[in-house]
Structure formats: C-alpha cells, structure tokens
Amino acid sequence: MEFPNVKAVAKANVYFEGKVVSHSIFLASGEKKTLGLIYAGSYHFGTDKAEIMEITDGSCVVTIDGSKDSKTYAAGTQFNVPAKSGFTIAVPSGICQYICSFIG
C-alpha cells in the first residue's frame, strides 16, 4: 500500500525493547497513521483515540480489553479498538506488519 503526499517522521516509535517498532506518517489531510511491525511475543497497548489496525503481512491474535474472546487476524484483515481502551496482541511466530489509523 502506498500513501502519496505524506510527511514521514524519521524517529521510530520503539516499544517492548524493540519488539514493536513503528513510524508515524501524516497524510495531506492531516490524518495520522503509523506503519509498523511486531516481532513474535505478546504485548498490551492502551488507546487514547479509537484505532483501526490493518494487518498487511503475517498474523496475530488479538484480545480487546473487556472481552474474553481472542481472534486471529491475517494479512488483508483488520480490527477496531475503541477509544480509551486497549488490546493485547500476540504474534505466534515471525513478524506481523500493520497500518494503524487513528479515528477522532
């Protein structure tokens, strides 16, 4: 996927000792997205704004805060995370790549 006319932030967002890394981009409209990768492991993230997580490569297992159910997402799928919430994302093996869109 390509994004024309963007401003990219060179400094990476690094979490969990480098196991999750993303870069922020800003579209011409001002919308912020992050493009990243997640190495094998399990990680919990909190959210301020609502998010759409699009999986572009690999797969992951996600549990949204407050839910007892986990769901597997593969390349070409997406999941939504409510604002002021969080989620646990687990990558069983390899690397999962994603695009995160912030809503609101």
C-alpha positions as CSV (number, residue, x, y, z in Angstrom):
1,M,0.0,0.0,0.0
2,E,1.3,3.5,-0.8
3,F,0.4,6.8,0.6
4,P,1.1,9.8,-1.7
5,N,2.0,13.3,-0.4
6,V,2.8,12.3,3.2
7,K,5.0,13.7,5.9
8,A,7.0,10.9,7.5
9,V,8.6,11.1,10.9
10,A,12.1,9.5,10.8
11,K,12.4,8.8,14.5
12,A,10.9,5.4,15.2
13,N,8.3,4.6,17.9
14,V,10.0,1.8,19.8
15,Y,8.2,-0.4,22.3
16,F,8.9,-3.5,24.3
17,E,12.7,-3.3,23.9
18,G,12.5,-3.1,20.1
19,K,10.0,-6.0,19.7
20,V,7.4,-3.5,18.3
21,V,8.5,-0.6,16.1
22,S,6.5,1.9,14.0
23,H,6.9,5.1,12.1
24,S,4.3,7.9,12.0
25,I,3.1,9.4,8.8
26,F,0.8,12.3,8.3
27,L,-1.4,12.4,5.2
28,A,-2.1,15.7,3.3
29,S,-5.4,15.8,5.1
30,G,-3.6,15.9,8.5
31,E,-4.7,12.3,9.3
32,K,-2.0,10.4,11.3
33,K,-1.2,6.7,10.7
34,T,1.6,4.5,12.0
35,L,3.2,1.8,9.9
36,G,4.9,-0.9,12.0
37,L,6.0,-4.4,12.7
38,I,5.6,-6.6,15.7
39,Y,8.0,-9.5,16.4
40,A,6.9,-12.8,18.0
41,G,5.6,-12.3,21.5
42,S,2.6,-10.9,23.4
43,Y,2.1,-7.2,24.1
44,H,-0.5,-4.9,25.6
45,F,-1.3,-1.4,24.3
46,G,-3.6,1.2,25.7
47,T,-5.5,3.6,23.4
48,D,-6.5,7.2,23.7
49,K,-8.2,7.6,20.4
50,A,-10.1,4.8,18.6
51,E,-7.9,2.8,16.2
52,I,-8.3,0.7,13.1
53,M,-5.4,-1.9,12.8
54,E,-4.9,-3.3,9.3
55,I,-2.7,-6.3,9.1
56,T,-0.6,-6.2,6.0
57,D,1.7,-9.2,6.5
58,G,1.9,-12.1,8.9
59,S,-0.7,-12.8,11.5
60,C,-1.6,-12.1,15.1
61,V,-4.1,-13.0,17.8
62,V,-5.9,-10.1,19.4
63,T,-8.0,-9.7,22.6
64,I,-9.7,-6.3,23.1
65,D,-9.8,-5.1,26.7
66,G,-13.0,-6.2,28.4
67,S,-13.5,-9.2,26.1
68,K,-12.8,-12.8,26.9
69,D,-12.6,-13.8,23.2
70,S,-9.4,-13.7,21.2
71,K,-9.5,-13.6,17.4
72,T,-6.8,-14.3,14.8
73,Y,-6.1,-11.7,12.1
74,A,-4.1,-12.4,9.0
75,A,-2.8,-10.2,6.1
76,G,-5.7,-8.4,4.5
77,T,-7.8,-8.2,7.6
78,Q,-8.4,-5.5,10.2
79,F,-9.8,-4.9,13.7
80,N,-11.1,-1.9,15.6
81,V,-10.1,-0.8,19.0
82,P,-12.4,1.6,21.0
83,A,-11.1,4.9,22.4
84,K,-9.9,4.9,26.0
85,S,-9.5,1.1,25.8
86,G,-6.7,-1.3,25.0
87,F,-5.8,-4.6,23.5
88,T,-3.4,-7.5,23.8
89,I,-1.7,-8.5,20.5
90,A,0.2,-11.8,20.2
91,V,2.3,-12.8,17.3
92,P,2.9,-16.6,17.5
93,S,5.9,-16.6,15.1
94,G,7.7,-14.4,12.6
95,I,6.8,-10.8,12.1
96,C,3.3,-9.2,11.8
97,Q,3.2,-5.9,9.9
98,Y,0.4,-3.3,10.3
99,I,-1.0,0.1,9.5
100,C,-2.7,1.8,12.4
101,S,-5.3,4.6,11.6
102,F,-6.3,6.9,14.5
103,I,-10.0,7.9,14.5
104,G,-11.4,11.0,16.1
